[in-house]
Each structure stands twice: as C-alpha cells, then as structure tokens.
Amino acid sequence: MSTPLLSTWQRLSRWPAGPWLFSRAVCFKAPYFSTISPRFVALGTGRCEVRMRDRRAVHNHIGSVHAIALCNLAELAGGVMLDASLPRDMRWIPKGMQVEYRARAQGTMHATATPDAPIASRESGYELPVRVEVLDHTGSLVFVAVIAMWVSPRPARNREATAGPR
C-alpha cells in the first residue's frame, strides 16, 4: 500500500529536478519549513532522509547551525516519514520533542527519521516515538531528537475525502 505522498515522491524522484520539486511542494503545504530550505533525499515506508544546506539564514550568533533549525529539520523529516507510512485511516500530530545536541552543528545537515515502534492502524489514538538523527557533512552525529507523535484515527467524515482510489 502506497500513500498519496509516497506515490508522489516515487513519481517525482525519478527526474533530475524531482527531489527539488517535491521539497518545494511540501514547503508549499507547510510554509514554515521553507525557512530551512530542505531537500528530500530519500522517502519510503518507515524512513525519510532530508538535507539542509549550510547557509547564513540557519546560523546562530556563533556561526553554527541554530538549534531551532535542527528542530525544524527533525520535525519535517519525522512528519513526512509518518505521512508516507501511516495507513490512510490514521493521522498524526507532534505532541512533544526531546532533543540532544551532541556536537557543534556546522555544514550541511542530513536528517534521518525512523519510527521507534511499529506503525499500525488502531481504533484509538496512541503515542508513537519517532527518532531523528542528524549528521553533519563529515558523517558525525550532531543532534538526536525523539518526537512523541500522537497517532489517531481520522474522523469518519475525513476518511472518504482522503481515501482516494485504492
């Protein structure tokens, strides 16, 4: 089963400008994420990889990548991973985030989001931890986030609108 978001990624990522176009489309849907100019690298069920280039707009006063830019990158990667992975009758929203800054973040950042528990369709809501690890351009781990995602059934009126062809 492929979600509409995952199908769009699979279709667009085959083309040279496809990842750029997909990234722009996600930022159009959720405009705040455009502040970090993300670029999606990989997307599949249970995994999302996103890059954030090193640029002045994401720097703090000491010239490294700002902590909140890293949090934005983590939430984007975790949310898109869930959108691509959840059954169509479920939805998500972040409930909280625990973060660890492991090293000074400099250069291009590469975030990888994966669920810490199985993703399932349930009749009631549940908390799903999503782990996001961010590496710098040298491959060193600089940031780890565990996002508590609240996953719940879509209201019955919205299920038909989002179901689409199966």
MIKE-391404 format. One line per 2 residues: their letters; for each residue x, y, z of N, C-alpha, C. Coordinates in Angstrom, 2 decimals. Each point is the difference from the previous one (the first is absolute). Layout:
BEGIN
A) X/Y/Z/X/Y/Z/X/Y/Z ~ ...
REM end
This chain:
BEGIN
MS) 0.84/-1.17/0.00/-0.84/1.17/0.00/0.89/1.24/0.00 ~ -0.29/0.91/-0.91/0.76/1.22/-0.10/-0.90/1.19/0.28
TP) 0.46/0.92/0.82/-0.78/1.20/0.30/0.14/0.98/-1.17 ~ -0.91/0.96/-0.11/0.12/1.00/-1.07/1.35/0.74/0.05
LL) 0.46/0.33/1.20/1.28/0.70/0.13/1.15/-0.87/-0.50 ~ 0.02/-1.26/0.39/1.06/-0.90/-0.43/-0.06/-0.23/-1.51
ST) -1.20/-0.11/-0.56/-0.14/-0.16/-1.46/0.55/1.22/-0.73 ~ -0.28/1.18/0.55/0.52/1.23/-0.61/1.53/0.00/0.03
WQ) 0.58/-0.36/1.15/1.46/-0.08/0.10/0.56/-0.99/-1.03 ~ -0.59/-1.17/-0.08/0.50/-1.04/-0.91/-0.07/0.47/-1.45
RL) -1.03/0.72/-0.33/-0.16/0.51/-1.37/1.01/1.12/-0.29 ~ 0.11/0.95/0.92/0.86/1.16/-0.24/1.49/-0.29/0.15
SR) 0.36/-0.87/0.93/1.43/-0.21/0.30/0.76/-0.65/-1.15 ~ -0.69/-0.50/-1.00/0.67/-0.60/-1.17/0.60/1.04/-0.93
WP) -0.44/1.25/0.14/0.43/1.06/-0.89/1.08/0.84/0.67 ~ 0.90/0.61/-0.79/1.10/0.79/0.59/-0.46/1.09/0.98
AG) -1.03/0.73/-0.33/-0.48/1.06/0.89/-1.13/-0.47/0.91 ~ -0.29/-1.28/-0.03/-1.12/-0.54/0.78/0.11/0.20/1.50
PW) 1.14/-0.34/0.62/0.12/0.23/1.45/-0.17/1.47/0.38 ~ 0.52/0.90/-0.85/-0.16/1.44/0.25/-1.48/0.37/-0.07
LF) -0.70/-0.48/-1.03/-1.42/0.31/-0.17/-0.82/-0.57/1.16 ~ 0.31/-1.22/0.42/-0.70/-0.62/1.13/0.22/0.84/1.26
SR) 1.24/0.42/0.24/0.32/0.82/1.17/-0.80/1.30/-0.02 ~ -0.08/0.63/-1.17/-0.77/1.24/-0.13/-1.47/-0.23/0.27
AV) -0.54/-1.12/-0.48/-1.41/-0.30/0.21/-0.32/-0.21/1.48 ~ 0.89/-0.71/0.70/-0.20/-0.21/1.44/0.03/1.35/0.72
CF) 0.92/0.87/-0.37/0.09/1.31/0.63/-1.17/0.90/-0.37 ~ -0.59/-0.22/-1.15/-1.20/0.75/-0.36/-1.16/-0.41/0.91
KA) -0.10/-1.29/0.28/-1.06/-0.53/0.87/0.23/0.43/1.45 ~ 1.24/0.01/0.45/0.37/0.40/1.37/1.07/1.09/-0.11
PY) -0.41/1.26/-0.21/0.93/1.08/-0.35/1.14/0.26/0.98 ~ -0.21/-0.25/1.28/1.05/0.31/0.97/1.30/-0.75/-0.29
FS) -0.13/-1.22/-0.54/1.20/-0.80/-0.26/0.88/0.60/-1.10 ~ -0.56/0.90/-0.80/0.82/0.62/-1.05/1.11/0.86/0.60
TI) -0.10/0.36/1.28/1.04/0.82/0.63/1.35/-0.72/0.06 ~ -0.02/-1.34/-0.09/1.26/-0.74/0.04/0.41/-0.52/-1.38
SP) -0.80/0.29/-1.04/0.28/-0.44/-1.37/0.40/-1.47/-0.07 ~ -0.88/-0.90/0.43/0.36/-1.42/0.03/0.07/-0.61/-1.39
RF) 0.73/-1.09/-0.10/0.03/-0.79/-1.24/-0.16/-1.46/0.39 ~ -1.08/-0.62/-0.46/-0.23/-1.41/0.30/0.96/-0.85/-0.82
VA) 0.56/-0.99/0.67/1.00/-0.88/-0.60/-0.58/-1.39/-0.24 ~ -0.77/-0.50/0.97/-0.59/-1.34/-0.10/-1.28/-0.02/0.80
LG) -0.97/-0.78/-0.48/-1.26/-0.15/0.71/-0.56/-1.38/-0.29 ~ -0.38/-0.69/1.05/-0.61/-1.31/-0.13/-0.81/-0.28/1.25
TG) -0.67/-1.11/0.02/-0.77/-0.37/1.17/0.96/-0.19/1.18 ~ -0.18/0.79/1.04/0.83/-0.11/1.20/1.35/0.69/-0.08
RC) 0.23/0.85/-1.02/1.30/0.68/-0.11/-0.13/1.26/-0.86 ~ 0.62/1.07/0.48/0.07/1.25/-0.77/1.36/0.62/0.25
EV) 0.63/0.46/-1.08/1.28/0.70/0.10/-0.12/1.37/-0.65 ~ 0.43/1.02/0.74/-0.09/1.38/-0.47/1.31/0.71/0.28
RM) 0.44/0.83/-0.95/1.22/0.81/0.19/-0.36/1.47/0.17 ~ 0.83/0.67/0.75/-0.10/1.44/0.16/1.39/0.57/-0.28
RD) 0.08/0.83/-1.04/1.29/0.59/-0.36/0.48/0.97/1.08 ~ 1.31/0.16/0.04/0.61/0.97/0.91/-0.12/1.37/-0.65
RR) -0.74/0.87/0.64/-0.14/1.37/-0.49/-0.24/0.93/1.17 ~ 0.29/1.24/-0.19/-0.07/0.99/1.08/-1.38/0.06/0.65
AV) -1.06/-0.20/-0.74/-1.36/0.12/0.51/-0.32/-1.00/1.12 ~ 0.77/-1.09/0.11/-0.26/-0.98/1.06/1.06/0.04/1.10
HN) 0.88/1.00/-0.04/1.07/0.11/0.99/-0.46/0.76/1.24 ~ 0.66/-0.29/1.10/-0.20/0.75/1.23/1.11/1.06/0.11
HI) 0.10/0.63/1.15/0.96/1.09/0.19/1.46/-0.47/0.04 ~ 0.25/-1.30/0.15/1.39/-0.47/0.02/0.37/-0.71/-1.31
GS) -0.89/0.06/-0.99/0.33/-0.51/-1.33/-0.30/-1.47/-0.23 ~ -0.61/-0.67/0.97/-0.39/-1.39/-0.23/-1.49/-0.06/-0.31
VH) -0.49/-1.18/-0.37/-1.41/-0.14/-0.33/-0.83/0.17/1.27 ~ -1.01/0.83/-0.08/-0.84/0.34/1.14/-0.78/-1.22/0.49
AI) -0.17/-0.10/1.31/-0.70/-1.13/0.61/-1.42/-0.15/-0.53 ~ -0.69/1.10/-0.21/-1.39/-0.09/-0.46/-0.04/-0.43/-1.47
AL) 0.99/0.35/-0.78/0.06/-0.49/-1.38/0.14/-1.52/-0.01 ~ 0.79/-0.53/0.94/0.13/-1.46/0.13/-1.31/-0.62/0.43
CN) -0.72/0.65/0.91/-1.31/-0.50/0.42/-0.99/0.01/-1.17 ~ 0.03/1.05/-0.80/-0.88/0.07/-1.18/0.31/-1.14/-0.97
LA) 1.28/-0.24/-0.22/0.43/-1.07/-0.89/-0.49/-1.35/0.53 ~ 0.11/-0.20/1.31/-0.44/-1.26/0.61/-1.51/-0.18/-0.13
EL) -0.77/1.05/0.30/-1.46/-0.12/-0.09/-0.44/-0.23/-1.44 ~ 0.64/0.65/-0.94/-0.33/-0.20/-1.42/0.26/-1.45/-0.41
AG) 1.18/-0.51/0.32/0.34/-1.38/-0.38/-0.95/-0.99/0.66 ~ -0.27/0.18/1.28/-0.89/-0.91/0.72/-1.43/0.05/-0.50
GV) -0.49/1.19/-0.27/-1.37/0.15/-0.48/-0.21/-0.56/-1.39 ~ 0.93/0.26/-0.90/-0.13/-0.52/-1.36/0.14/-1.52/0.01
ML) 0.90/-0.53/0.83/0.13/-1.45/0.12/-1.34/-0.61/0.41 ~ -0.66/0.62/1.00/-1.29/-0.53/0.44/-1.07/0.15/-1.08
DA) -0.04/1.13/-0.68/-0.97/0.18/-1.09/0.17/-1.08/-1.06 ~ 1.22/-0.39/-0.25/0.28/-1.02/-1.03/-0.23/-1.41/0.51
SL) -0.14/-0.18/1.30/-0.03/-1.34/0.59/-1.33/-0.40/0.64 ~ -0.77/0.98/0.45/-1.23/-0.32/0.73/-1.08/-0.55/-0.92
PR) -0.81/-0.92/0.50/-1.18/-0.41/-0.75/-0.89/1.22/-0.26 ~ -0.74/-0.03/-1.07/-0.81/1.17/-0.40/-1.06/0.39/1.01
DM) -0.38/-0.91/0.88/-1.05/0.33/0.97/0.57/0.62/1.28 ~ 1.32/0.27/0.02/0.64/0.56/1.19/0.60/1.38/-0.33
RW) 0.20/0.79/1.06/0.64/1.31/-0.13/0.95/0.19/1.18 ~ 0.82/1.06/-0.05/0.99/0.22/1.05/0.11/1.48/0.31
IP) 0.55/0.26/1.18/0.37/1.37/0.38/1.11/-0.13/1.05 ~ 1.02/0.87/-0.05/1.05/-0.09/1.02/-0.53/0.44/1.36
KG) 0.39/-0.76/1.01/-0.43/0.26/1.37/1.12/0.60/0.85 ~ 1.21/-0.33/-0.36/1.15/0.48/0.74/1.27/-0.48/-0.67
MQ) 1.11/0.57/0.43/1.28/-0.37/-0.59/1.09/0.11/1.05 ~ 0.80/-1.07/0.10/1.19/0.03/0.85/1.20/0.08/-0.93
VE) 0.91/0.91/0.29/1.15/0.17/-0.87/1.30/-0.09/0.77 ~ 1.02/-0.44/-0.70/1.36/-0.03/0.54/0.92/0.62/-1.04
YR) 0.75/0.99/0.43/1.00/0.61/-0.87/1.31/-0.68/0.32 ~ 0.49/-0.81/-0.91/1.17/-0.82/0.24/1.32/0.70/-0.34
AR) -0.04/0.88/-0.99/1.22/0.70/-0.43/-0.42/1.28/-0.70 ~ 0.94/0.88/-0.19/-0.28/1.24/-0.71/-0.40/-0.34/-1.44
AQ) -1.13/0.52/-0.43/-0.53/-0.30/-1.33/0.53/1.00/-1.01 ~ 0.85/-0.48/-0.90/0.56/0.86/-1.04/-0.07/-0.72/-1.33
GT) -0.26/0.75/-1.05/-0.06/-0.58/-1.34/-1.40/-0.49/-0.32 ~ -0.08/-0.75/-1.08/-1.28/-0.57/-0.42/-0.44/-1.06/1.00
MH) -1.29/0.01/0.35/-0.57/-0.95/0.95/-0.81/-1.05/-0.77 ~ 0.08/-1.24/0.45/-0.73/-1.12/-0.63/-0.79/-0.71/1.09
AT) -1.34/0.12/-0.07/-0.89/-0.60/1.01/-0.60/-1.29/-0.52 ~ -0.07/-1.00/0.87/-0.66/-1.26/-0.31/-1.01/-0.30/1.09
AT) -1.27/-0.17/-0.41/-1.09/-0.28/0.94/-0.48/-1.43/-0.17 ~ -0.15/-0.68/1.13/-0.54/-1.37/0.02/-0.89/-0.15/1.24
PD) -1.02/-0.84/-0.08/-0.84/-0.21/1.18/0.71/-0.88/1.02 ~ -0.24/0.26/1.28/0.58/-0.82/1.07/-0.90/-1.17/0.39
AP) -1.16/-0.11/-0.64/-0.96/-1.07/0.27/-0.75/-0.29/-1.29 ~ -0.67/-1.14/-0.08/-0.76/-0.30/-1.21/-1.11/1.01/-0.26
IA) -0.18/0.34/-1.27/-1.09/0.90/-0.41/-1.20/-0.88/-0.29 ~ -1.15/0.36/0.60/-1.18/-0.84/-0.18/-1.27/0.83/-0.04
SR) -1.02/-0.59/-0.56/-1.33/0.58/0.02/-0.70/-0.54/1.25 ~ -0.54/0.90/0.82/-0.67/-0.41/1.23/-1.32/0.74/0.12
ES) -0.86/-0.52/0.84/-1.30/0.64/0.19/0.06/1.19/0.95 ~ 1.07/0.12/0.75/0.16/1.15/0.87/1.39/0.59/-0.23
GY) 0.20/1.22/0.50/1.27/0.68/-0.18/1.11/-0.62/0.83 ~ 1.23/0.19/-0.45/1.15/-0.50/0.74/1.21/0.89/-0.29
EL) 0.95/-0.04/0.92/1.23/0.77/-0.16/1.03/-0.85/-0.73 ~ 0.58/0.58/-1.03/1.02/-0.69/-0.79/1.29/0.82/0.05
PV) 1.05/-0.51/0.62/1.26/0.74/0.00/0.70/-0.13/-1.37 ~ 0.46/1.13/-0.50/0.74/0.04/-1.26/1.39/0.54/0.31
RV) 1.01/-0.76/-0.40/1.39/0.39/0.25/0.57/0.68/-1.25 ~ 0.63/1.14/0.22/0.64/0.72/-1.09/1.45/0.24/0.38
EV) 0.90/-0.49/-0.83/1.43/0.24/0.21/0.49/0.94/-1.09 ~ 0.79/0.99/0.41/0.54/0.98/-0.94/1.52/-0.10/0.00
LD) 0.54/-0.22/-1.18/1.44/-0.08/-0.20/0.49/1.25/-0.71 ~ 1.24/0.39/0.27/0.58/1.13/-0.73/0.67/-0.50/-1.28
HT) 0.66/0.90/-0.71/0.61/-0.35/-1.29/1.14/-1.01/0.12 ~ 0.52/-0.21/1.21/1.07/-0.99/0.18/-0.56/-1.37/0.41
GS) -1.32/-0.06/0.22/-0.63/-1.25/0.45/-0.06/-0.14/1.51 ~ 0.35/1.05/0.72/-0.04/-0.03/1.46/-1.40/0.32/0.50
LV) -0.45/-0.72/1.02/-1.30/0.24/0.60/0.05/1.28/0.82 ~ -0.84/0.98/-0.36/0.01/1.28/0.71/-1.29/0.26/0.78
FV) -1.07/-0.73/-0.33/-1.31/0.31/0.60/-0.88/-1.25/-0.07 ~ -0.72/-0.25/1.09/-0.96/-1.11/0.05/-1.29/0.55/0.59
AV) -1.11/-0.34/-0.64/-1.31/0.37/0.51/-0.87/-1.23/0.07 ~ -0.80/-0.09/1.04/-1.06/-1.00/0.07/-1.29/0.79/0.10
IA) -0.81/-0.12/-1.05/-1.25/0.76/-0.08/-1.15/-0.92/0.41 ~ -0.75/0.43/0.98/-1.19/-0.74/0.42/-1.13/0.41/-0.95
MW) -0.36/-0.89/-0.91/-1.07/0.27/-0.96/-1.29/-0.64/0.52 ~ -1.07/0.75/-0.01/-1.30/-0.54/0.36/-0.66/-0.46/-1.29
VS) -0.23/-1.31/-0.09/-0.61/-0.61/-1.17/-1.41/-0.41/0.38 ~ -0.97/0.40/-0.81/-1.40/-0.31/0.32/-0.80/-0.22/-1.28
PR) -1.15/-0.65/0.13/-0.86/-0.21/-1.18/-0.52/1.33/-0.53 ~ -0.10/0.10/-1.31/-0.62/1.18/-0.60/-1.49/-0.03/0.32
PA) -0.60/1.16/0.19/-1.45/0.02/0.17/-0.67/-0.61/-1.23 ~ -1.13/-0.64/0.19/-0.68/-0.70/-1.09/-0.27/0.92/-1.19
RN) -0.33/1.26/0.21/-0.29/0.91/-1.12/1.22/0.29/-0.85 ~ 1.20/-0.12/0.59/1.23/0.27/-0.76/0.57/-1.25/-0.68
RE) -0.43/-1.15/0.41/0.57/-1.23/-0.58/-0.32/-0.12/-1.47 ~ -1.24/0.33/-0.39/-0.36/-0.12/-1.41/0.74/1.04/-0.83
AT) 0.19/1.19/0.54/0.68/1.06/-0.75/1.46/-0.30/-0.24 ~ 0.64/-0.75/0.89/1.43/-0.28/-0.15/0.28/-1.39/-0.54
AG) -1.05/-0.80/-0.14/0.21/-1.40/-0.40/0.50/-0.11/-1.43 ~ -0.62/0.71/-0.93/0.42/-0.08/-1.39/-0.14/-1.42/-0.53
PR) 0.45/-0.24/-1.22/-0.08/-1.35/-0.56/0.97/-0.94/0.69 ~ -0.38/-1.20/0.18/0.86/-0.97/0.68/0.64/-0.94/-0.96
REM end
